[in-house]
Amino acid sequence: MKTRYIFLLILSAAAAAAFLPGGAQAQDRRESRPQASATSGLLGILRHGDWQCALPGDAGGAAYVDIPAEAFRIGTASSYINAAGSGIYLLRGTEVVFTRGPKKDQRFRLLGENTLQKLNANGSLSKLICTRIGNGN
């Protein structure tokens, strides 16, 4: 007798899901995830790997000028390492702040999942662009 009630309950739930508006649609978890922005304050992480930094070149020469002293590798637990040592960064919305280590107090704007642009001390965009060039393997 108990099995019959469970069966009827499941059948009723299935019928309600089929006939109610929007009741049988699958949940899209990507849409429910909050989107990061510079003002949202949502914490995130950068993609792991090697990041190369460069300045724009000129029409008469190279397209860009590599700046090896600015290069770094992003690791686990919001960590980074470069030729001068290691440290920690914080990604909040679209702003990256290096909070410890040799790049301490440097700020960048996240332009895409593989591109950062350095910010000047006054918050304006500098010409330095850092691009993830590999996963670090």
N, C-alpha and C positions, 0 to 999 in steps of 0.2 A: 504494500500500500504506500509506504514511504517513497519507494522508487518511482511510483506513478506520479506523485506530487512533484518530485524533483524533475522528472521528464517534462511535465506540463509547465513548470516554472522556466525551464530552459527554452522550451518551444515558444512560450509567451515572450521571453526576452528577445529571441531571434526574430519573431514576427514584428515586435516593436522596433527593433533596429532596422529592419527591412523597409517598413512603411513610414517611419517618422522622418521628416526632412533632415538630411545631414546625419542621420543616426548610424549609417553603415560605412561612413568614410573612415579611412585609416588616418591616424594621427601623423602629421608631418612635424617631426621634432625640430627640424631646422628652423621652421617658422616660429616656433615657440621659444627658441633660444634668443636671449637678448643680444642686440647688435651693439658692438663697441663704437664709441665715438670719442672725440677728444674731451667732451664735457661729461660723459657718462660715468667715468671713474671705474669702469669694469676692468679688472685685472686680467692680464693675459700673458702669454709667453711668445717669444720669437721662435722662428723655425731654427732648429739646430743645424750647425754646420759652419763653414768658413764664409766670412763676409769680407769682401774687398771694397776699399774706399777709393774714390777718384774725384778729381776736379775736371770740369770740361776743358777740352783742348781748344784749338783754333782752326780756322779754315785752311791755314797754310801748313798744318802739321798733323799731329796725332789727334784723334777724336776725343781722347781723354788722357789725363795724366794720373797714373796710379800713385797713390800716397801710401806706401807700405807701413809707415808709422801709425796709421789710423786703422789698419786691418785688425780683425779679431775673430775668434771662434766662439759661437754660442753653444753651451753645453746644457746639461740637465740642471734642474732646480734654479732656474733664472741666473745661471752663472755664465761668465765669459772668461776668456784668456787671450792675451796678446803677448807680444815680445817683451813687454815691460812687467808682466805679472798677471794676476787673476783678480776677479771681482764679481760683483752682483749687480744686476740691473732690475728695473721695475718698468713693466709695460702697463700703462693705465690709459685706457681708451686708445688713442692713436699716438700718444706721447711716450717715448722711451727715455728713462733717466738712469744713467749709470750711478749707482749709489755708493759703491765701494770699489777700491782698486785703482789702477792707473788712469782709468777714464772717468773717475769720480766727478760728478756734477756736469758732465757733458749730456746734452739733450738732443734728441732726434725726433723727427716726425715720421710715423709709419705711413708710407705711400702705397704700399702693397705688401703682400705676404713675404716678398723677397727684396724689398727696397726701403731704405731709410734715407732721410735727408737731414743733415745736421742743422741744428738751430743755433743762431748767434746768441750772445748773452742777453740781448734785448727781446728775444723770442722770434725774431724774423728768420726766414729761411736763408741758410748759407748756400754756397755753391757745391759743397761736398756731398756726394751721393755714395751710399754704401749698398752693395748688392750681394745677396747670398749667391755664392758661386759653386757651392758643393755641400754635401751633407756631412763632411768631416771625416769620411772613412778613408 
